[in-house]
């Protein structure tokens, strides 16, 4: 009588189980990491970005209208750009070099990568054509500044600049 030889040790069944376990752990880890990544940053920096894209031609027309006005701005030298106390002063002039008075300006200061620290602050006209904000409690690092304003006659102004706070 011949005896059936039963293999001992590592068999094909063991290899198959090891492969399923190995790839199962990889897929589970990837699933967990993707879920955490999407919860912390969904991929949209702006709300309703699709709708903004549909109205992009209107945005371009507004930019052209602003350029036609010939307005320009100067971020005043000697600004205190520190995290403890941030002072931003803008001088806004028209094409002939006269200060633009009476603008209703709001400054939005935000991080390029998240909306958690966004702030919208109303700028005050401290003297004709000079608008200022002073704020505290911003963290060090890279920030974006966006000033949005309207003149009493209806013209719009949008100024964007990158800031670095120490």
RODO-2510 file (C-alpha; in nm, 4 decimals, decimal comma):
residues 166
     n   res          X          Y          Z
     1     x     0,0000     0,0000     0,0000
     2     x     0,1288     0,3363    -0,0885
     3     x     0,0935     0,6219     0,1502
     4     x    -0,0163     0,9614     0,0272
     5     x     0,2541     1,2092     0,0990
     6     x     0,1095     1,5113     0,2762
     7     x     0,3369     1,8128     0,2221
     8     x     0,4431     1,9818     0,5375
     9     x     0,5444     2,3435     0,5735
    10     x     0,4550     2,6238     0,3349
    11     x     0,2060     2,5231     0,0652
    12     x     0,0287     2,6963    -0,2212
    13     x    -0,2685     2,7576     0,0031
    14     x    -0,0440     2,9424     0,2472
    15     x     0,1008     3,1565    -0,0340
    16     x    -0,2498     3,2481    -0,1519
    17     x    -0,3579     3,3452     0,2010
    18     x    -0,0386     3,5495     0,2498
    19     x    -0,1002     3,7371    -0,0779
    20     x    -0,4606     3,8162     0,0155
    21     x    -0,3530     3,9387     0,3605
    22     x    -0,0699     4,1496     0,2180
    23     x    -0,2857     4,3242    -0,0432
    24     x    -0,5766     4,3504     0,1988
    25     x    -0,3593     4,5494     0,4405
    26     x    -0,2369     4,7738     0,1539
    27     x    -0,5935     4,8431     0,0310
    28     x    -0,7194     4,9096     0,3842
    29     x    -0,4335     5,1544     0,4555
    30     x    -0,4921     5,3356     0,1241
    31     x    -0,8644     5,3563     0,1946
    32     x    -0,8089     5,5045     0,5395
    33     x    -0,5537     5,7590     0,4123
    34     x    -0,7755     5,8658     0,1185
    35     x    -1,0745     5,9085     0,3479
    36     x    -0,8752     6,1228     0,5918
    37     x    -0,7292     6,3308     0,3076
    38     x    -1,0698     6,4043     0,1566
    39     x    -1,2204     6,4939     0,4933
    40     x    -0,9478     6,7482     0,5702
    41     x    -0,9346     6,9057     0,2215
    42     x    -1,2100     6,8237    -0,0267
    43     x    -1,0173     6,9751    -0,3193
    44     x    -1,2150     7,2970    -0,3607
    45     x    -1,0695     7,6241    -0,2463
    46     x    -1,3748     7,8251    -0,3497
    47     x    -1,7372     7,7442    -0,2833
    48     x    -1,9315     7,6707    -0,6019
    49     x    -1,6166     7,6689    -0,8154
    50     x    -1,8091     7,5155    -1,1064
    51     x    -2,0461     7,8118    -1,1167
    52     x    -1,7509     8,0508    -1,1018
    53     x    -1,6068     7,8765    -1,4044
    54     x    -1,9300     7,9265    -1,5961
    55     x    -1,9172     8,3011    -1,5230
    56     x    -1,5463     8,3426    -1,5980
    57     x    -1,6116     8,5622    -1,9021
    58     x    -1,7871     8,8081    -1,6706
    59     x    -1,4790     8,8051    -1,4442
    60     x    -1,2562     8,8815    -1,7435
    61     x    -1,4850     9,1697    -1,8473
    62     x    -1,4659     9,3164    -1,4941
    63     x    -1,0851     9,2966    -1,5048
    64     x    -1,0775     9,4739    -1,8414
    65     x    -1,3069     9,7480    -1,7064
    66     x    -1,0741     9,7969    -1,4091
    67     x    -0,7690     9,8171    -1,6356
    68     x    -0,9491    10,0753    -1,8524
    69     x    -0,9917    10,2989    -1,5448
    70     x    -0,6139    10,3093    -1,5081
    71     x    -0,6273    10,2869    -1,1306
    72     x    -0,3178    10,1591    -0,9572
    73     x    -0,2201    10,1007    -0,5991
    74     x     0,0899    10,1312    -0,3868
    75     x     0,1445     9,9180    -0,0794
    76     x     0,3020    10,1795     0,1471
    77     x     0,6674    10,1245     0,2277
    78     x     0,7638    10,0689     0,5865
    79     x     0,4622     9,8489     0,6501
    80     x     0,4629     9,6464     0,9646
    81     x     0,4022     9,2962     0,8345
    82     x     0,4429     9,0860     1,1424
    83     x     0,2233     8,8157     1,2869
    84     x     0,1663     9,0067     1,6139
    85     x     0,0497     9,3295     1,4492
    86     x    -0,0223     9,3558     1,0802
    87     x    -0,0664     9,7021     0,9322
    88     x    -0,1526     9,7321     0,5640
    89     x    -0,1898    10,0725     0,3979
    90     x    -0,2873    10,1127     0,0337
    91     x    -0,2618    10,4295    -0,1655
    92     x    -0,4964    10,4139    -0,4643
    93     x    -0,4583    10,6556    -0,7542
    94     x    -0,6326    10,7059    -1,0861
    95     x    -0,4662    10,7241    -1,4290
    96     x    -0,3745    11,0932    -1,3815
    97     x    -0,2085    11,0279    -1,0442
    98     x    -0,4841    11,1734    -0,8246
    99     x    -0,5867    10,9867    -0,5112
   100     x    -0,9134    10,7992    -0,5442
   101     x    -1,1378    10,9034    -0,2557
   102     x    -1,4477    10,7599    -0,0966
   103     x    -1,3989    10,3949    -0,1880
   104     x    -1,5815    10,1300     0,0099
   105     x    -1,3001     9,8755     0,0572
   106     x    -1,2911     9,5364     0,2256
   107     x    -0,9723     9,3389     0,2646
   108     x    -0,9841     8,9623     0,2652
   109     x    -0,6686     8,8062     0,4027
   110     x    -0,6381     8,4315     0,3685
   111     x    -0,3985     8,1395     0,3466
   112     x    -0,3355     8,0015    -0,0021
   113     x    -0,4065     7,6445     0,1088
   114     x    -0,6958     7,6607     0,3543
   115     x    -0,9951     7,8728     0,4473
   116     x    -0,9718     7,8126     0,8230
   117     x    -0,7958     8,1421     0,8998
   118     x    -0,9729     8,3696     0,6493
   119     x    -1,0563     8,7200     0,7673
   120     x    -1,2549     8,9952     0,6029
   121     x    -1,1783     9,3410     0,7397
   122     x    -1,3238     9,6763     0,6368
   123     x    -1,0514     9,9235     0,5379
   124     x    -1,0669    10,2779     0,6717
   125     x    -0,9739    10,5848     0,4679
   126     x    -0,7145    10,7538     0,6905
   127     x    -0,6508    11,0412     0,4479
   128     x    -0,7611    11,1046     0,0897
   129     x    -0,6705    10,8019    -0,1228
   130     x    -0,5003    10,6163     0,1650
   131     x    -0,6791    10,3147     0,3117
   132     x    -0,5575    10,1154     0,6107
   133     x    -0,6242     9,8144     0,8293
   134     x    -0,4478     9,7094     1,1472
   135     x    -0,5113     9,3584     1,2714
   136     x    -0,3569     9,1225     1,5224
   137     x    -0,3301     8,7511     1,5776
   138     x    -0,2322     8,6313     1,2316
   139     x     0,0094     8,3407     1,2136
   140     x     0,3501     8,3652     1,0518
   141     x     0,3964     8,2550     0,6945
   142     x     0,2453     8,3015     0,3517
   143     x    -0,0842     8,4891     0,3090
   144     x    -0,2884     8,6230     0,0199
   145     x    -0,4441     8,9680     0,0302
   146     x    -0,7479     9,0565    -0,1788
   147     x    -0,8941     9,4060    -0,1627
   148     x    -1,2393     9,4488    -0,3124
   149     x    -1,3854     9,7946    -0,3418
   150     x    -1,6536    10,0043    -0,5004
   151     x    -1,6425    10,3733    -0,5798
   152     x    -1,9460    10,5934    -0,5138
   153     x    -1,9910    10,6133    -0,8934
   154     x    -2,0052    10,2324    -0,9187
   155     x    -1,6589    10,1440    -1,0480
   156     x    -1,5108     9,8292    -0,8991
   157     x    -1,1567     9,7657    -0,7843
   158     x    -0,9958     9,4315    -0,7073
   159     x    -0,6346     9,4139    -0,5882
   160     x    -0,4523     9,0896    -0,5126
   161     x    -0,1109     9,0551    -0,3533
   162     x     0,0864     8,7879    -0,1713
   163     x     0,2211     8,8733     0,1747
   164     x     0,4778     8,7114     0,3980
   165     x     0,4348     8,7671     0,7725
   166     x     0,7310     8,7257     1,0064
***
